[in-house]
Amino acid sequence: MNELMEMLEGNPVGALATVEGEAPRLRPFQLMFEEGGKLWFCTSNRKPVYAQMKANDEVEFLATKGSAWARIAGKARFSNDLKAKERILAGSDLVRSIYKDASNPAFEVFAIVDWTATVSDFTGKPPRIFKA
């Protein structure tokens, strides 16, 4: 698990995949923090990605570091947890500039839960599997 978290903390920007109908959708996203085995992110409830995750909670996040990558597949769970919102706002100037405060009605936080992560690289060593 340490190997996975070191990769994610050093490279929090990756790609989040969702499903819209039967079509995959991929966009850049940033991991905000990990706590208790949950990987926390944020978005606006006015974006298509929000509607996609509400309709189908299966997601995958990809992070890369050099010639290694981590694929994390799990379920997106939205939360109204003010502590999570405040932690994200405190840790990100960009998010704070967009949403201003935790009470912004468009500001949504979600965690990827029940996840399985596969860490692989081009060295030929076998992939490493981690679970929440």
FIKOL-956293 format. One record per residue (C-alpha): residue number from 1; residue in three letters; x, y, z. Coordinates in Angstrom, 2 decimals. Example, Ala and Ser with C-alpha at 12.3 -4.5 7.8 and 13.67 -1.06 7.14 Angstrom:
! FIKOL-956293
@pos->1&code->ALA&X->12.30&Y->-4.50&Z->7.80
@pos->2&code->SER&X->13.67&Y->-1.06&Z->7.14
***
This chain:
! FIKOL-956293
@pos->1&code->MET&X->0.00&Y->0.00&Z->0.00
@pos->2&code->ASN&X->2.92&Y->2.36&Z->0.69
@pos->3&code->GLU&X->4.10&Y->1.97&Z->-2.91
@pos->4&code->LEU&X->0.66&Y->3.00&Z->-4.20
@pos->5&code->MET&X->0.29&Y->5.99&Z->-1.88
@pos->6&code->GLU&X->3.81&Y->7.25&Z->-2.64
@pos->7&code->MET&X->2.98&Y->7.17&Z->-6.34
@pos->8&code->LEU&X->-0.34&Y->8.98&Z->-5.84
@pos->9&code->GLU&X->0.99&Y->11.62&Z->-3.43
@pos->10&code->GLY&X->3.88&Y->12.43&Z->-5.74
@pos->11&code->ASN&X->1.64&Y->12.52&Z->-8.83
@pos->12&code->PRO&X->-1.89&Y->13.46&Z->-7.81
@pos->13&code->VAL&X->-2.99&Y->14.56&Z->-11.29
@pos->14&code->GLY&X->-4.18&Y->11.71&Z->-13.44
@pos->15&code->ALA&X->-7.11&Y->10.67&Z->-15.56
@pos->16&code->LEU&X->-10.57&Y->9.74&Z->-14.30
@pos->17&code->ALA&X->-12.68&Y->7.44&Z->-16.46
@pos->18&code->THR&X->-16.47&Y->7.31&Z->-16.22
@pos->19&code->VAL&X->-19.19&Y->5.86&Z->-18.40
@pos->20&code->GLU&X->-21.85&Y->7.80&Z->-20.29
@pos->21&code->GLY&X->-24.37&Y->5.31&Z->-21.62
@pos->22&code->GLU&X->-22.08&Y->2.74&Z->-23.19
@pos->23&code->ALA&X->-19.27&Y->5.17&Z->-24.05
@pos->24&code->PRO&X->-16.20&Y->5.70&Z->-21.86
@pos->25&code->ARG&X->-15.33&Y->9.28&Z->-20.89
@pos->26&code->LEU&X->-11.88&Y->10.29&Z->-19.70
@pos->27&code->ARG&X->-10.65&Y->13.59&Z->-18.27
@pos->28&code->PRO&X->-7.86&Y->14.98&Z->-16.09
@pos->29&code->PHE&X->-8.57&Y->14.92&Z->-12.36
@pos->30&code->GLN&X->-6.59&Y->15.51&Z->-9.19
@pos->31&code->LEU&X->-6.53&Y->13.31&Z->-6.12
@pos->32&code->MET&X->-7.14&Y->15.63&Z->-3.18
@pos->33&code->PHE&X->-6.30&Y->13.29&Z->-0.29
@pos->34&code->GLU&X->-6.51&Y->9.74&Z->1.04
@pos->35&code->GLU&X->-8.06&Y->8.90&Z->4.35
@pos->36&code->GLY&X->-9.19&Y->5.58&Z->5.76
@pos->37&code->GLY&X->-8.74&Y->3.82&Z->2.45
@pos->38&code->LYS&X->-10.89&Y->6.36&Z->0.60
@pos->39&code->LEU&X->-9.43&Y->8.41&Z->-2.24
@pos->40&code->TRP&X->-11.05&Y->11.88&Z->-2.25
@pos->41&code->PHE&X->-11.72&Y->14.11&Z->-5.26
@pos->42&code->CYS&X->-14.02&Y->17.03&Z->-6.05
@pos->43&code->THR&X->-16.06&Y->18.38&Z->-8.95
@pos->44&code->SER&X->-19.05&Y->20.54&Z->-9.78
@pos->45&code->ASN&X->-22.56&Y->19.13&Z->-9.87
@pos->46&code->ARG&X->-23.03&Y->21.18&Z->-13.04
@pos->47&code->LYS&X->-20.53&Y->19.10&Z->-15.04
@pos->48&code->PRO&X->-21.32&Y->16.01&Z->-17.14
@pos->49&code->VAL&X->-18.84&Y->13.97&Z->-15.05
@pos->50&code->TYR&X->-21.10&Y->14.44&Z->-12.00
@pos->51&code->ALA&X->-24.17&Y->13.17&Z->-13.88
@pos->52&code->GLN&X->-22.14&Y->10.26&Z->-15.28
@pos->53&code->MET&X->-21.03&Y->9.14&Z->-11.81
@pos->54&code->LYS&X->-24.55&Y->9.52&Z->-10.40
@pos->55&code->ALA&X->-25.90&Y->7.31&Z->-13.20
@pos->56&code->ASN&X->-23.08&Y->4.74&Z->-13.04
@pos->57&code->ASP&X->-20.76&Y->4.82&Z->-10.02
@pos->58&code->GLU&X->-18.07&Y->2.59&Z->-11.59
@pos->59&code->VAL&X->-14.93&Y->4.68&Z->-12.14
@pos->60&code->GLU&X->-11.24&Y->4.22&Z->-12.76
@pos->61&code->PHE&X->-8.40&Y->6.62&Z->-11.93
@pos->62&code->LEU&X->-5.01&Y->6.40&Z->-13.62
@pos->63&code->ALA&X->-1.85&Y->7.99&Z->-12.24
@pos->64&code->THR&X->1.62&Y->7.74&Z->-13.78
@pos->65&code->LYS&X->5.16&Y->8.23&Z->-12.53
@pos->66&code->GLY&X->8.04&Y->7.76&Z->-14.93
@pos->67&code->SER&X->7.55&Y->4.36&Z->-16.51
@pos->68&code->ALA&X->5.13&Y->3.18&Z->-13.81
@pos->69&code->TRP&X->1.38&Y->3.58&Z->-13.54
@pos->70&code->ALA&X->-1.42&Y->2.84&Z->-11.09
@pos->71&code->ARG&X->-4.93&Y->1.98&Z->-12.21
@pos->72&code->ILE&X->-7.52&Y->2.25&Z->-9.45
@pos->73&code->ALA&X->-10.99&Y->0.84&Z->-10.16
@pos->74&code->GLY&X->-13.81&Y->1.35&Z->-7.69
@pos->75&code->LYS&X->-17.08&Y->3.07&Z->-6.93
@pos->76&code->ALA&X->-17.64&Y->6.83&Z->-6.67
@pos->77&code->ARG&X->-19.49&Y->7.80&Z->-3.49
@pos->78&code->PHE&X->-20.57&Y->11.41&Z->-3.10
@pos->79&code->SER&X->-20.57&Y->12.97&Z->0.35
@pos->80&code->ASN&X->-21.82&Y->16.13&Z->2.02
@pos->81&code->ASP&X->-19.02&Y->15.87&Z->4.58
@pos->82&code->LEU&X->-18.09&Y->19.47&Z->5.40
@pos->83&code->LYS&X->-14.75&Y->18.38&Z->6.88
@pos->84&code->ALA&X->-13.77&Y->16.76&Z->3.56
@pos->85&code->LYS&X->-14.85&Y->19.87&Z->1.65
@pos->86&code->GLU&X->-12.94&Y->22.17&Z->4.01
@pos->87&code->ARG&X->-9.83&Y->19.97&Z->3.82
@pos->88&code->ILE&X->-9.90&Y->20.11&Z->0.02
@pos->89&code->LEU&X->-10.43&Y->23.88&Z->0.01
@pos->90&code->ALA&X->-7.58&Y->24.39&Z->2.49
@pos->91&code->GLY&X->-5.22&Y->22.28&Z->0.40
@pos->92&code->SER&X->-5.93&Y->23.65&Z->-3.06
@pos->93&code->ASP&X->-5.71&Y->27.27&Z->-4.17
@pos->94&code->LEU&X->-7.33&Y->26.30&Z->-7.47
@pos->95&code->VAL&X->-10.36&Y->24.65&Z->-5.88
@pos->96&code->ARG&X->-10.70&Y->27.53&Z->-3.41
@pos->97&code->SER&X->-10.63&Y->30.04&Z->-6.29
@pos->98&code->ILE&X->-13.47&Y->28.18&Z->-8.03
@pos->99&code->TYR&X->-15.81&Y->27.32&Z->-5.14
@pos->100&code->LYS&X->-14.81&Y->29.89&Z->-2.47
@pos->101&code->ASP&X->-16.26&Y->27.94&Z->0.50
@pos->102&code->ALA&X->-17.69&Y->24.58&Z->1.51
@pos->103&code->SER&X->-21.26&Y->25.81&Z->1.33
@pos->104&code->ASN&X->-21.12&Y->26.47&Z->-2.43
@pos->105&code->PRO&X->-24.10&Y->24.51&Z->-3.81
@pos->106&code->ALA&X->-22.15&Y->23.43&Z->-6.92
@pos->107&code->PHE&X->-19.18&Y->22.04&Z->-4.91
@pos->108&code->GLU&X->-19.27&Y->18.25&Z->-4.64
@pos->109&code->VAL&X->-16.80&Y->15.87&Z->-3.06
@pos->110&code->PHE&X->-16.59&Y->12.17&Z->-3.69
@pos->111&code->ALA&X->-14.44&Y->9.26&Z->-2.68
@pos->112&code->ILE&X->-13.46&Y->6.21&Z->-4.66
@pos->113&code->VAL&X->-14.33&Y->3.30&Z->-2.39
@pos->114&code->ASP&X->-14.18&Y->-0.48&Z->-2.63
@pos->115&code->TRP&X->-11.26&Y->-0.06&Z->-4.98
@pos->116&code->THR&X->-8.63&Y->-2.35&Z->-6.38
@pos->117&code->ALA&X->-5.38&Y->-0.81&Z->-7.57
@pos->118&code->THR&X->-2.91&Y->-2.35&Z->-9.97
@pos->119&code->VAL&X->0.58&Y->-0.85&Z->-10.06
@pos->120&code->SER&X->2.59&Y->-1.82&Z->-13.12
@pos->121&code->ASP&X->5.69&Y->-0.68&Z->-14.99
@pos->122&code->PHE&X->7.78&Y->-1.49&Z->-18.03
@pos->123&code->THR&X->10.50&Y->-3.34&Z->-16.10
@pos->124&code->GLY&X->8.93&Y->-6.75&Z->-16.57
@pos->125&code->LYS&X->8.25&Y->-7.34&Z->-12.89
@pos->126&code->PRO&X->4.74&Y->-8.58&Z->-12.14
@pos->127&code->PRO&X->1.98&Y->-6.05&Z->-11.39
@pos->128&code->ARG&X->1.31&Y->-5.35&Z->-7.73
@pos->129&code->ILE&X->-2.31&Y->-5.44&Z->-6.50
@pos->130&code->PHE&X->-3.66&Y->-3.34&Z->-3.61
@pos->131&code->LYS&X->-7.18&Y->-3.21&Z->-2.19
@pos->132&code->ALA&X->-9.02&Y->-0.66&Z->-0.10
***
